[in-house]
């Protein structure tokens, strides 16, 4: 998802904690998008798994 779309859907995203759980590639891509959107690293919580 493009950063501008992400912030368009959640304009105050930078002010909230984000929790992610999923396959490693999905979590990595989501973390990169959140970082690009300006979400501080301490607000991103994640767990990866593989099937």
Protein Blocks (a to p, Z undefined) as FASTA:
>chain_A
ZZklmmmmmmmlmmpccdddddfklmmmmmmmmmmnopafklpccddddZZ
